[in-house]
Amino acid sequence: MTQQNPPRSLMFVVNNPAFFLSHRLPIALAAKEQGYAVSVATMDGDAVQAIKSHGLTHHVLPMSRSGMNPLAELKTIYAIYQLFRRVRPDIVHLVTIKPVLYGGIAARLAGVKGVVSAISGLGFIFTREHKGIDWVRLITQQLYRVALGHRNSRVIFQNRNDRDILSRIGAVKSDQVVMIRGSGVDLQQYAAVPEPSPPIKIIFVARLLRDKGLLEYIEAADMSRRDGKSYRWVVVGNPDPGNPASVTQDEARAWGDHVDWLGERSDIAALYADSHIVVLPSYREGLPKSLVEAAACGRAVITTDVPGCRDAIEADQTGVLVPVRDARAIYEAVCDLAEDTQKRQAMGQAGRALAQEAFDIRKVVQAHLDIYQALNR
């Protein structure tokens, strides 16, 4: 991978340092190898030291993930503007909603040469039902129009629905749009291995948020127990106290014996290898990394027919789509795959092929390097 005339500097702006490590680190390291001076700006957190350990410069921003205090939000925008003015990055790569909105505005004010905005989901504001005038949605739409209006920019979408929404409100033009399905997966680390012996094990991997479909998953597990099924239902992840949709530790502990709650784990590939079916019944996503990793591991998937989730699979080939907020549909889909080994394993094999074609981290990294080069001309 050769690149001519690389910019002097590239800055990632992400709200959560742990999210940068899990979703953007390979891109940053590849850019560094290409000669970019790479820096990362996030809120403070335990993962900051790990970012620095990779030889990346880190800047702390006063940013919250969910806070909506107007003065605090203006302070964040101003802090990003000051950082851009001080460091003078040639290109900024903005990831997740607040960095895209606030960083996009700050980049235009600071005269940043090139801007990459990664839309990893638009959130509930664009899908919720609201009586009367929805001022929050109107304001957010205008913010997107301003933030994405940089004349030398690209906007990366993970699913078609988000692209269509922002195109419809006039926030993006067709020549800005780049479609990249997710953050990629290391196909060697997440290898496809034969299924384990019975009993059938079903696994849910995500933060313990209600809008991930967690409660419907728990309800489906309870149906399984009441019907006397020998399936094992596993939950991997921890509550997220900073998110209003999170369950509490006490709620998680109350699930009892019919669900194995393993907490947060780093050995996800091994957990998938020890499972038969992966379930993520989320209400909406950008393009969930857990489903990409499940495909790479050759596991059949059950997920919801909503933006992002439906884009992560090939329906009826690599997995099954079920209606959102429907525990009975989840349970019936699990039973169908659990009792049809040939169908389940064929879906897993097709998932691995999909991962090789669309989710290979090497292809995702190269697509980003191509974007940086295009903005530096």
N, C-alpha and C positions, 0 to 999 in steps of 0.2 A: 504494500500500500504506500504509494509515493504521493507526496503533496508538495506543490511548489508555492513559494511565497506565503508561508503560514503567518497568521496574524501574531503580533507580539504577545497577546494575552487573550485568554478565554475564561470567563467567570460563570460558574453555575450559581443560581440563586434558588434555594429549596427551603421550605419551612422547617422540616425535621431532618437533623443530621443522619439519623438512622435510616430514613427513607432514601437519602442520597446514596448511602452505602449499599443498600439492597437493590436499588433500581437504576443508578446512574454511574456507579464507580467504574465499571469496565469501559464506558465511553470516555470518562475523564482520563483514565490511565492510557488509553489508546491515543487520545489527543496529545497527552504529554509526550508520548513516544514520537509523535509526529513533529514535535518541536514547539508546541504551544506552551506558554507559561500559564498553567491552570491554577485557578483559585476557586474556592467554594465559600459561599456566604449562606449561613443558616442561623436559626435560633440556637441557643446554647444547649448542651446536652451531653450525655455520657459518651456518645459516639464521635464527638469532636476529635478526641485524641486519636481514634482509629483513622479518621480522615487525614490528620497530620502525619500519621505513621506511613502513609503512602507517598509522602513527599509533596503533598498538596498544601498550598497556603490556605488558611482558614480565616474568615471574618465572621464575628458574631453580630447578628442583627437583633434588634428589639422587636420580635415578632411573636404573635400567638397564633395557634392554628385555628381557633374558633372564636376568639374575642371580637366584639363588634363595637367597642367604645370608640366614638368618632375621633377623639383627640389622640388616643393611642394608635389608631390606624393612620392618621395623618403623620404622627411621629415616625411610624414605620416607613411610610413613603419617603419622608424627608431623609431618614437614615440611609435608605437605599440610594437616593439621589446623591447624597454626600459621598457615599462609598464609590459610586460610579465616577464622580468628579475627581475623587482623590486617586483612585487606582487607574482610571482611564482604560478599561478593558476594550479591546477591539470588538469582541463579540460577547454578548451575555446570553446564557441559556437558562430560561426561566421555567421552573417545574412546579406544578400544582397551582391551585386557584389563586391564592393571595400573591405569591411571587409573580404569576403571570399578569395579574391586574396591576399591582403596585409597582412591580419591576418594569412592566411595559410603559407605564406613565413616566416613571423616573428615567428610563432609558431615553425617551424622547426629549425630556427636559434637559438631560445631561449631554445630549449629542452623541450617544453611543453609536458606533458605526453600523453594527449589525445585531439583530435580535432574533433569537430562536425561542418560541413559546411552545411548551409542551402541554397540550390539553389532555390531562389524564382523568377526565370526568368533569361534568359541569355541575354536579350536585343537585340537590332537591329543588332549588329555586326555579329551575326551568321545567320541572315536571309536577310540582305540587298544584293542587287545586286551590284557587283563592277567589273569594267573592269580591266583586267590586274591582277597583283599580289596585293592582299589585305594585305598589311603589318600589318595593325592594327589587322586584324583577326589572322594572323599568330603569332604575338606577344602575343595576348590575349590567344590563344590556348596554347602557351608555358607556360604562366603564370599559367593557370589552371593546367597544368601537374605538375608544381612545387608545387603550393599551395595545391593541393589535394593529394600530394604524401606522406603524413605523414603515418608512418607504423602502428600507432594505431589510426585509424580515421573512421568516418562514414560520408557519404554524403547523405543528405536528399533531395529528389526530390519531387516536387509537381505534376509534369506531366511527362509522358513517353517520350515526344519529347526531353526535356532537358536532361533526362537520356541518351537517345540514342545518342545524339550529343556528349556529353562528353565521353561516352563509345567508340564511333567510333574514336575519336582523341586520345584515350589512356590516358585520364586524370583520369578515375576512373576504378576500378576493380569491378567485380560483388559482391565480399564479402564486399565491402564498402557501397553498395547502400542500402538505406532504402527509401521506398515510403510512404509518408504521405500526404494525400490530403488536403493541406491548413493548416491554423493556428487554425482551430476549431471554434466552436461557442457555447455560453452558451444557451442551449435549453430552459431554463426557462426565461432568459432575452428576447430571440428572440422566442416568442411563436406564435403558429399558431392560428389566430382568424378569424372569418368570414369576408368576403369581405364587404366593405362599400357599401352604396347605390350608384347608378349612379349619375353623369356621370362617365364614365371610366377614371381612372387616371393612367397615365404612369409615371414611375419615373426612373431617371438616378442618380446614386450616385457614385461619383469619383472626384478626382482632375480634374480641368478643363483643360485637356490636349487634344491636337488634336489626339494623338495616342491612346486615350481611345475611339475613335469613336465619340467624342463630336459633331463635325461639321455635321456628318451624322445624328446624333440624332436630331440636330436642324433643318436640312433640312427635315427630316421625319415629324417633328412637323409642319413645314411650309406647307408641302403637305396636312396634316390633316386640317389645317386652310383653305387652298384654296378649299378643297373638302367639306367644311362646316360641318365637323365632330364636335361633341360636346365634344370630348375627352379633358382632361386636361393633359398637358405635363409639368413635373416638373424636375428641375435640382437642385441637392444638391451637394455642393462643392464650393471651391474657386479656383481662379487662383493660380499657383505656380510659382512665379517670378524667382526662381532658376532653373527652368526647361525650356529649349529652346522650348519645344513643347507646353508650356502653352499659353492660350489665355490671353488677357489683361482684366482689369476691364471694360474698355470702350467697348471692343468687347462683353463682357457678357451683359452689359447694353443695347446694341443695338439690343438684341433679341426681345425686345418689348413685347407686350401683349400676344403673342401666346405661350410663355414659362414662367412658374413661376420659377424664379431663387431664391432659398431660402438661398443661401450661405452655409457656413459650419455649420453643425448641429450635436448635440450629441444624439438626440432622434431618431436614425435611425429606431429602432424597431417600434416606434409609426408611423413614416412616411410610413414604409412598410405596417403596419396595415391599414393605411388610403388610400392605393393604390390597384390597381388591377393587374398591369403588371410591371415587372422590366426589364429594358433594359440596357445592357452594350455591345456596339458594338466595343470592343477594338481590336487593331491590333495584340496584343500578350500579354500574362500574364504568371505569374507563376501558380497561381490558385487564382482568385480574391475573396477576402474576402466578397465583396458586394454580390456576387452570392451565397456564402455559407449562408450568413445571410438571403438572400431572400428565399432560400430553407427552412430554419428553420422557417420562418414566413409563409410558405405555399403559396407562390406567384409564379405564372408561370413566366418563364424567357425567354427573347429573347437575344441571344448573338451570337458572331461570331464563325465560324468554323475555329478557330486558336488554336495553343497550349495554354494550360492553361484554356481558356474559355470553350473549348469543354470537358475538363476534369472535370469541375465543375458541369456539368449537365448530365443527361441521355437523349440523344436526342430523341425527340418526346414523352418522358414520363414525364420529369420534366420541359422541356422547348423546345425551337425551335432554331436551328442553322441557321444563315443566312450568305451569303458571306461577306467578309470583304470589307469595303469602299463602301457599297451599301445602300444608303438611301432609295431607292425604295423598296428593300427587307425588310428593317426594317419596313417601313410603312405598307406594305402588311401583314407582320406577325402580327403587332399590330392589324390591322383591323380584321384579322382572329380570333385572340384570344378575341378581344373586343366583337365580334358579336357571339361568341360561348361560352356561359357561362359554359356549361357542360364540354367542353374540357378544358377551362381555369382553372376551379376549380379542375378538376381531376389532372391536371398537378401540381397544388399547393399542393394537398394532397400527390402526389408522391414525390414532393420535400421535404416535411416534413419527409416522411419516409426515404428518402436518407440522410437527415441531421442526423436523429437518428442513422442510420447505419454507416455512414462514417465521419461525421463532428463533432460529439459530443466532446466538449472540454475536457471532462474527459478522453476519449479514446486517444485524441491527447497528452494530458499531460502525461499519462501513457506510451505512446510510447517513448516519450523523456526521461522519467526517466529510462526506460529500456536501452536506448542507453547509457546514462551516466554510468549506472551500468556495462554494457558490457565493456566500455572503461577503467573502473577502476579495472578490474580484474588483 
